[in-house]
């Protein structure tokens, strides 16, 4: 479920931490998550019934992967599949070699 918040509301919302940084919808790992992520301290605040819970006690510190740890995800997240590179392989070369007789008696 995508968080539906007015842009004006997002403008006035700020991180309750001391950085007071603006918030963005979703998390770096899941833009559709019901979270508001601080752009400074990267805390994720849950959005319950369309109401952002901007409490440090409720905040979830995102891991390096950008996903909140310890919280059950609302929906399965599927990342982009890595591209498969065709492995270059050497083509079989035709056998080069001319059988010849180099000995001649003259
Ligand atoms: Zn913050």
Backbone and ligand atoms as CSV (ligand in chain L), in Angstrom:
chain,resi,resn,atom,element,x,y,z
A,1,UNK,N,N,0.854,-1.203,0.000
A,1,UNK,CA,C,0.000,0.000,0.000
A,1,UNK,C,C,0.880,1.241,0.000
A,2,UNK,N,N,0.525,2.138,-0.847
A,2,UNK,CA,C,1.325,3.356,-0.976
A,2,UNK,C,C,0.795,4.404,-0.013
A,3,UNK,N,N,1.709,5.068,0.612
A,3,UNK,CA,C,1.328,6.118,1.553
A,3,UNK,C,C,0.787,7.307,0.773
A,4,UNK,N,N,-0.411,7.724,1.117
A,4,UNK,CA,C,-1.030,8.859,0.449
A,4,UNK,C,C,-1.009,10.059,1.394
A,5,UNK,N,N,-0.090,10.948,1.142
A,5,UNK,CA,C,0.005,12.146,1.963
A,5,UNK,C,C,0.124,13.358,1.052
A,6,UNK,N,N,-0.460,14.428,1.501
A,6,UNK,CA,C,-0.377,15.648,0.712
A,6,UNK,C,C,1.053,16.180,0.736
A,7,UNK,N,N,1.418,16.765,-0.381
A,7,UNK,CA,C,2.756,17.333,-0.459
A,7,UNK,C,C,2.924,18.461,0.563
A,8,UNK,N,N,1.834,19.203,0.795
A,8,UNK,CA,C,1.923,20.285,1.781
A,8,UNK,C,C,2.155,19.727,3.175
A,9,UNK,N,N,1.534,18.544,3.407
A,9,UNK,CA,C,1.740,17.935,4.714
A,9,UNK,C,C,3.184,17.470,4.858
A,10,UNK,N,N,3.699,16.923,3.768
A,10,UNK,CA,C,5.091,16.472,3.813
A,10,UNK,C,C,6.044,17.655,4.027
A,11,UNK,N,N,5.639,18.808,3.511
A,11,UNK,CA,C,6.516,19.970,3.646
A,11,UNK,C,C,6.630,20.425,5.098
A,12,UNK,N,N,5.530,20.284,5.826
A,12,UNK,CA,C,5.569,20.771,7.208
A,12,UNK,C,C,6.028,19.686,8.173
A,13,UNK,N,N,5.980,18.466,7.697
A,13,UNK,CA,C,6.452,17.395,8.567
A,13,UNK,C,C,7.974,17.404,8.611
A,14,UNK,N,N,8.489,17.072,9.756
A,14,UNK,CA,C,9.936,17.015,9.915
A,14,UNK,C,C,10.275,15.922,10.906
A,15,UNK,N,N,11.496,15.505,10.829
A,15,UNK,CA,C,11.955,14.452,11.718
A,15,UNK,C,C,11.905,14.963,13.164
A,16,UNK,N,N,11.342,14.178,14.056
A,16,UNK,CA,C,11.274,14.607,15.463
A,16,UNK,C,C,12.639,14.608,16.135
A,17,UNK,N,N,13.613,14.080,15.445
A,17,UNK,CA,C,14.950,14.117,16.018
A,17,UNK,C,C,15.493,15.536,15.973
A,18,UNK,N,N,16.684,15.694,16.459
A,18,UNK,CA,C,17.253,17.042,16.539
A,18,UNK,C,C,17.662,17.573,15.167
A,19,UNK,N,N,17.693,16.685,14.170
A,19,UNK,CA,C,18.101,17.183,12.849
A,19,UNK,C,C,16.963,17.931,12.158
A,20,UNK,N,N,15.696,17.554,12.506
A,20,UNK,CA,C,14.516,18.203,11.914
A,20,UNK,C,C,14.602,18.198,10.389
A,21,UNK,N,N,15.047,17.100,9.865
A,21,UNK,CA,C,15.207,16.996,8.424
A,21,UNK,C,C,13.869,16.631,7.784
A,22,UNK,N,N,13.700,16.962,6.516
A,22,UNK,CA,C,12.457,16.595,5.816
A,22,UNK,C,C,12.334,15.086,5.668
A,23,UNK,N,N,11.103,14.669,5.462
A,23,UNK,CA,C,10.821,13.246,5.357
A,23,UNK,C,C,10.391,12.910,3.939
A,24,UNK,N,N,10.666,11.692,3.552
A,24,UNK,CA,C,10.257,11.212,2.241
A,24,UNK,C,C,9.395,9.966,2.433
A,25,UNK,N,N,8.495,9.752,1.479
A,25,UNK,CA,C,7.586,8.623,1.580
A,25,UNK,C,C,8.331,7.338,1.258
A,26,UNK,N,N,8.019,6.310,2.048
A,26,UNK,CA,C,8.615,5.013,1.797
A,26,UNK,C,C,9.998,4.910,2.403
A,27,UNK,N,N,10.637,3.835,2.056
A,27,UNK,CA,C,12.005,3.616,2.502
A,27,UNK,C,C,12.895,3.485,1.277
A,28,UNK,N,N,14.188,3.686,1.443
A,28,UNK,CA,C,15.092,3.536,0.294
A,28,UNK,C,C,14.980,2.161,-0.361
A,29,UNK,N,N,14.664,1.153,0.427
A,29,UNK,CA,C,14.552,-0.183,-0.137
A,29,UNK,C,C,13.187,-0.466,-0.729
A,30,UNK,N,N,12.150,0.183,-0.180
A,30,UNK,CA,C,10.790,-0.063,-0.656
A,30,UNK,C,C,10.031,1.261,-0.678
A,31,UNK,N,N,9.987,1.916,-1.834
A,31,UNK,CA,C,9.313,3.226,-1.926
A,31,UNK,C,C,7.827,3.149,-1.611
A,32,UNK,N,N,7.252,1.958,-1.677
A,32,UNK,CA,C,5.824,1.806,-1.436
A,32,UNK,C,C,5.516,1.419,0.002
A,33,UNK,N,N,6.526,1.401,0.838
A,33,UNK,CA,C,6.306,0.995,2.219
A,33,UNK,C,C,5.549,2.085,2.975
A,34,UNK,N,N,4.825,1.670,3.977
A,34,UNK,CA,C,4.057,2.622,4.785
A,34,UNK,C,C,4.981,3.242,5.829
A,35,UNK,N,N,5.938,3.950,5.336
A,35,UNK,CA,C,6.891,4.595,6.225
A,35,UNK,C,C,7.244,5.969,5.678
A,36,UNK,N,N,7.673,6.816,6.591
A,36,UNK,CA,C,8.273,8.090,6.206
A,36,UNK,C,C,9.719,8.049,6.692
A,37,UNK,N,N,10.608,8.228,5.752
A,37,UNK,CA,C,12.018,8.091,6.074
A,37,UNK,C,C,12.664,9.463,6.171
A,38,UNK,N,N,13.407,9.646,7.236
A,38,UNK,CA,C,14.143,10.899,7.413
A,38,UNK,C,C,15.320,10.912,6.446
A,39,UNK,N,N,15.532,12.064,5.831
A,39,UNK,CA,C,16.605,12.164,4.861
A,39,UNK,C,C,17.953,12.425,5.521
A,40,UNK,N,N,17.923,12.633,6.829
A,40,UNK,CA,C,19.180,12.925,7.506
A,40,UNK,C,C,19.661,11.741,8.331
A,41,UNK,N,N,18.800,11.275,9.234
A,41,UNK,CA,C,19.224,10.188,10.116
A,41,UNK,C,C,18.712,8.838,9.632
A,42,UNK,N,N,17.943,8.850,8.545
A,42,UNK,CA,C,17.466,7.609,7.934
A,42,UNK,C,C,16.675,6.757,8.909
A,43,UNK,N,N,15.884,7.417,9.726
A,43,UNK,CA,C,14.934,6.680,10.538
A,43,UNK,C,C,13.631,6.560,9.750
A,44,UNK,N,N,12.984,5.420,9.907
A,44,UNK,CA,C,11.716,5.201,9.224
A,44,UNK,C,C,10.591,5.260,10.251
A,45,UNK,N,N,9.629,6.154,9.974
A,45,UNK,CA,C,8.499,6.309,10.889
A,45,UNK,C,C,7.277,5.650,10.253
A,46,UNK,N,N,6.598,4.813,11.010
A,46,UNK,CA,C,5.454,4.097,10.442
A,46,UNK,C,C,4.277,5.033,10.191
A,47,UNK,N,N,3.504,4.698,9.181
A,47,UNK,CA,C,2.283,5.444,8.868
A,47,UNK,C,C,1.105,4.510,9.128
A,48,UNK,N,N,0.309,4.852,10.119
A,48,UNK,CA,C,-0.801,4.006,10.518
A,48,UNK,C,C,-2.112,4.694,10.163
A,49,UNK,N,N,-2.888,4.029,9.335
A,49,UNK,CA,C,-4.182,4.568,8.898
A,49,UNK,C,C,-4.003,5.943,8.266
A,50,UNK,N,N,-2.910,6.102,7.539
A,50,UNK,CA,C,-2.671,7.365,6.866
A,50,UNK,C,C,-2.142,8.458,7.768
A,51,UNK,N,N,-1.853,8.119,9.011
A,51,UNK,CA,C,-1.343,9.119,9.952
A,51,UNK,C,C,0.093,8.763,10.296
A,52,UNK,N,N,1.009,9.639,9.934
A,52,UNK,CA,C,2.409,9.362,10.252
A,52,UNK,C,C,2.679,9.462,11.748
A,53,UNK,N,N,3.311,8.444,12.268
A,53,UNK,CA,C,3.653,8.409,13.688
A,53,UNK,C,C,5.089,8.883,13.836
A,54,UNK,N,N,5.214,10.181,14.077
A,54,UNK,CA,C,6.548,10.768,14.151
A,54,UNK,C,C,7.030,10.750,15.593
A,55,UNK,N,N,7.315,9.556,16.054
A,55,UNK,CA,C,7.834,9.393,17.401
A,55,UNK,C,C,9.149,8.627,17.321
A,56,UNK,N,N,10.124,9.142,18.024
A,56,UNK,CA,C,11.415,8.466,18.014
A,56,UNK,C,C,11.292,7.075,18.614
A,57,UNK,N,N,10.319,6.919,19.503
A,57,UNK,CA,C,10.143,5.605,20.115
A,57,UNK,C,C,9.581,4.600,19.122
A,58,UNK,N,N,8.853,5.119,18.128
A,58,UNK,CA,C,8.254,4.242,17.127
A,58,UNK,C,C,9.129,4.132,15.871
A,59,UNK,N,N,10.151,4.912,15.821
A,59,UNK,CA,C,10.977,4.935,14.612
A,59,UNK,C,C,11.761,3.647,14.496
A,60,UNK,N,N,12.027,3.319,13.251
A,60,UNK,CA,C,12.812,2.124,12.950
A,60,UNK,C,C,14.071,2.573,12.229
A,61,UNK,N,N,15.184,2.216,12.810
A,61,UNK,CA,C,16.428,2.586,12.152
A,61,UNK,C,C,16.688,1.617,11.013
A,62,UNK,N,N,16.889,2.194,9.851
A,62,UNK,CA,C,17.080,1.357,8.669
A,62,UNK,C,C,18.489,0.803,8.661
A,63,UNK,N,N,18.546,-0.401,8.156
A,63,UNK,CA,C,19.852,-1.038,8.023
A,63,UNK,C,C,20.524,-0.543,6.755
A,64,UNK,N,N,21.648,-1.101,6.470
A,64,UNK,CA,C,22.385,-0.675,5.287
A,64,UNK,C,C,21.611,-0.986,4.015
A,65,UNK,N,N,20.762,-2.008,4.082
A,65,UNK,CA,C,20.009,-2.394,2.896
A,65,UNK,C,C,18.816,-1.477,2.668
A,66,UNK,N,N,18.526,-0.624,3.647
A,66,UNK,CA,C,17.414,0.301,3.460
A,66,UNK,C,C,16.071,-0.288,3.818
A,67,UNK,N,N,16.065,-1.393,4.534
A,67,UNK,CA,C,14.811,-2.005,4.931
A,67,UNK,C,C,14.727,-2.051,6.445
A,68,UNK,N,N,13.580,-1.735,6.966
A,68,UNK,CA,C,13.420,-1.781,8.425
A,68,UNK,C,C,13.567,-3.203,8.937
A,69,UNK,N,N,14.325,-3.348,9.988
A,69,UNK,CA,C,14.565,-4.676,10.539
A,69,UNK,C,C,13.700,-4.872,11.775
A,70,UNK,N,N,13.198,-6.069,11.918
A,70,UNK,CA,C,12.419,-6.388,13.098
A,70,UNK,C,C,10.946,-6.071,12.953
A,71,UNK,N,N,10.506,-5.632,11.806
A,71,UNK,CA,C,9.098,-5.333,11.602
A,71,UNK,C,C,8.562,-6.199,10.475
A,72,UNK,N,N,7.397,-6.763,10.671
A,72,UNK,CA,C,6.808,-7.584,9.605
A,72,UNK,C,C,6.403,-6.728,8.423
A,73,UNK,N,N,6.894,-7.076,7.271
A,73,UNK,CA,C,6.603,-6.290,6.076
A,73,UNK,C,C,5.158,-6.431,5.658
A,74,UNK,N,N,4.525,-5.360,5.218
A,74,UNK,CA,C,3.125,-5.425,4.780
A,74,UNK,C,C,2.961,-6.244,3.510
A,75,UNK,N,N,3.979,-6.243,2.711
A,75,UNK,CA,C,3.906,-6.993,1.467
A,75,UNK,C,C,5.299,-7.441,1.080
A,76,UNK,N,N,5.329,-8.515,0.338
A,76,UNK,CA,C,6.630,-9.029,-0.069
A,76,UNK,C,C,7.309,-8.073,-1.021
A,77,UNK,N,N,8.570,-7.888,-0.788
A,77,UNK,CA,C,9.331,-7.006,-1.661
A,77,UNK,C,C,10.182,-7.853,-2.599
A,78,UNK,N,N,10.194,-7.458,-3.809
A,78,UNK,CA,C,10.992,-8.172,-4.790
A,78,UNK,C,C,11.892,-7.178,-5.497
A,79,UNK,N,N,13.151,-7.381,-5.349
A,79,UNK,CA,C,14.110,-6.482,-5.981
A,79,UNK,C,C,14.310,-6.863,-7.432
A,80,UNK,N,N,14.945,-5.983,-8.137
A,80,UNK,CA,C,15.226,-6.275,-9.547
A,80,UNK,C,C,16.215,-7.413,-9.668
A,81,UNK,N,N,15.945,-8.253,-10.623
A,81,UNK,CA,C,16.825,-9.400,-10.818
A,81,UNK,C,C,18.122,-8.938,-11.471
A,82,UNK,N,N,19.211,-9.481,-11.013
A,82,UNK,CA,C,20.500,-9.085,-11.607
A,82,UNK,C,C,20.606,-9.577,-13.037
A,83,UNK,N,N,21.196,-8.746,-13.851
A,83,UNK,CA,C,21.360,-9.109,-15.254
A,83,UNK,C,C,22.402,-10.205,-15.378
A,84,UNK,N,N,22.097,-11.090,-16.274
A,84,UNK,CA,C,23.012,-12.209,-16.487
A,84,UNK,C,C,23.920,-11.885,-17.660
A,85,UNK,N,N,25.177,-11.887,-17.396
A,85,UNK,CA,C,26.130,-11.589,-18.462
A,85,UNK,C,C,26.507,-12.875,-19.193
A,86,UNK,N,N,26.439,-12.812,-20.496
A,86,UNK,CA,C,26.871,-13.997,-21.266
A,86,UNK,C,C,28.364,-14.194,-21.110
A,87,UNK,N,N,28.698,-15.363,-20.706
A,87,UNK,CA,C,30.120,-15.642,-20.510
A,87,UNK,C,C,30.800,-15.883,-21.850
A,88,UNK,N,N,31.830,-15.121,-22.116
A,88,UNK,CA,C,32.541,-15.315,-23.398
A,88,UNK,C,C,33.289,-16.637,-23.389
A,89,UNK,N,N,33.099,-17.346,-24.428
A,89,UNK,CA,C,33.787,-18.633,-24.536
A,89,UNK,C,C,34.518,-18.699,-25.881
A,90,UNK,N,N,35.630,-19.349,-25.845
A,90,UNK,CA,C,36.460,-19.414,-27.055
A,90,UNK,C,C,35.866,-20.417,-28.033
A,91,UNK,N,N,35.815,-19.987,-29.250
A,91,UNK,CA,C,35.284,-20.882,-30.261
A,91,UNK,C,C,36.345,-21.907,-30.645
A,92,UNK,N,N,35.867,-23.078,-30.965
A,92,UNK,CA,C,36.834,-24.110,-31.391
A,92,UNK,C,C,37.466,-23.735,-32.722
A,93,UNK,N,N,38.754,-23.673,-32.734
A,93,UNK,CA,C,39.455,-23.294,-33.963
A,93,UNK,C,C,39.692,-24.521,-34.835
A,94,UNK,N,N,39.551,-24.330,-36.121
A,94,UNK,CA,C,39.809,-25.467,-37.021
A,94,UNK,C,C,41.288,-25.839,-36.995
A,95,UNK,N,N,41.514,-27.094,-37.013
A,95,UNK,CA,C,42.900,-27.561,-36.963
A,95,UNK,C,C,43.711,-27.075,-38.149
A,96,UNK,N,N,44.725,-26.330,-37.812
A,96,UNK,CA,C,45.583,-25.796,-38.880
A,96,UNK,C,C,46.864,-26.614,-38.954
A,97,UNK,N,N,47.159,-27.004,-40.080
A,97,UNK,CA,C,48.355,-27.816,-40.222
A,97,UNK,C,C,48.289,-28.537,-41.550
A,98,UNK,N,N,49.222,-28.277,-42.342
A,98,UNK,CA,C,49.213,-28.908,-43.662
A,98,UNK,C,C,50.222,-30.025,-43.697
A,99,UNK,N,N,49.691,-31.200,-43.910
A,99,UNK,CA,C,50.649,-32.308,-44.005
A,99,UNK,C,C,51.427,-32.243,-45.304
A,100,UNK,N,N,52.637,-32.137,-45.172
A,100,UNK,CA,C,53.458,-32.056,-46.387
A,100,UNK,C,C,54.736,-32.859,-46.223
A,101,UNK,N,N,55.303,-33.157,-47.323
A,101,UNK,CA,C,56.561,-33.890,-47.278
A,101,UNK,C,C,57.697,-32.923,-47.550
A,102,UNK,N,N,58.539,-32.784,-46.653
A,102,UNK,CA,C,59.610,-31.810,-46.783
A,102,UNK,C,C,60.911,-32.461,-47.223
A,103,UNK,N,N,60.861,-33.698,-47.366
A,103,UNK,CA,C,62.122,-34.342,-47.761
A,103,UNK,C,C,62.113,-34.669,-49.246
A,104,UNK,N,N,63.074,-34.195,-49.873
A,104,UNK,CA,C,63.146,-34.499,-51.310
A,104,UNK,C,C,64.599,-34.806,-51.676
A,105,UNK,N,N,64.708,-35.781,-52.353
A,105,UNK,CA,C,66.053,-36.138,-52.769
A,105,UNK,C,C,66.330,-35.615,-54.180
A,106,UNK,N,N,67.344,-34.919,-54.258
A,106,UNK,CA,C,67.579,-34.368,-55.546
A,106,UNK,C,C,68.860,-34.729,-56.169
L,1,ZN,ZN,ZN,16.111,12.540,11.371
